[in-house]
Amino acid sequence: QKEVEQNSGPLSVPEGAIASLNCTYSDRGSQSFFWYRQYSGKSPELIMFIYSNGDKEDGRFTAQLNKASQYVSLLIRDSQPSDSATYLCAVGMSGGSNYKLTFGKGTLLTVNP
Amino acid sequence: NAGVTQTPKFQVLKTGQSMTLQCAQDMNHNSMYWYRQDPGMGLRLIYYSASEGTTDKGEVPNGYNVSRLNKREFSLRLESAAPSQTSVYFCASMREYYEQYFGPGTRLTVT
């Protein structure tokens, strides 16, 4: 059973701070890693993806991957109230020609003005 | 370019009724997916289609059927709705390298 674990939160940070979201996964064969943002009542929106060990930066967002520790994280710098949402970690692994994602249950982030 | 569209946005059914949720994408993606999202359970895969003409079961397929009508369209059918199928249903399509893009969702209530 492939599992993706996230702290459900809520994680509360003040405006301007760094928010750190964490995710662990069980399947060592996992090949790709994603972070989705989901506002209440809306659909998940892809914000970051990472395939190789190390860091990947995009604006205020940095994804970090450590395959040896089976750990992926998302850092949000200069957090804004508009970042308040649930963040879903997703892990992908191919099975022949079939590509599926396994999602964590999400971490609720609240950024306080 | 509309991305992934879903109809209807909301639906209320009585137990035992049937309905079909429609999904279409205009991004020329091969793979399409149906998920349900319940509080505390996260996103769970119901069925997926890796390419036109193929479908496979996901994690929670019982009570559902799917049809990949063509490359653009992938429908989800509930033959005899049950209260346990009350949920938010999302359709997604996948670009290369596992990047999935979601539709706006259908909120289904079964009474």
HADDOCK unambig.tbl for C-alpha pairs under 7 A between the chains (distance, minus, plus):
assign (segid A and resid 42 and name CA) (segid B and resid 104 and name CA) 6.55 0.50 0.50
assign (segid A and resid 43 and name CA) (segid B and resid 102 and name CA) 6.39 0.50 0.50
assign (segid A and resid 43 and name CA) (segid B and resid 103 and name CA) 6.66 0.50 0.50
assign (segid A and resid 43 and name CA) (segid B and resid 104 and name CA) 5.28 0.50 0.50
assign (segid A and resid 43 and name CA) (segid B and resid 105 and name CA) 6.41 0.50 0.50
assign (segid A and resid 44 and name CA) (segid B and resid 102 and name CA) 6.38 0.50 0.50
assign (segid A and resid 92 and name CA) (segid B and resid 98 and name CA) 6.47 0.50 0.50
assign (segid A and resid 98 and name CA) (segid B and resid 50 and name CA) 5.65 0.50 0.50
assign (segid A and resid 99 and name CA) (segid B and resid 98 and name CA) 6.56 0.50 0.50
assign (segid A and resid 103 and name CA) (segid B and resid 42 and name CA) 6.98 0.50 0.50
assign (segid A and resid 103 and name CA) (segid B and resid 43 and name CA) 6.17 0.50 0.50
assign (segid A and resid 104 and name CA) (segid B and resid 42 and name CA) 6.46 0.50 0.50
assign (segid A and resid 105 and name CA) (segid B and resid 40 and name CA) 6.76 0.50 0.50
assign (segid A and resid 105 and name CA) (segid B and resid 41 and name CA) 6.14 0.50 0.50
assign (segid A and resid 105 and name CA) (segid B and resid 42 and name CA) 4.17 0.50 0.50
assign (segid A and resid 106 and name CA) (segid B and resid 42 and name CA) 6.88 0.50 0.50
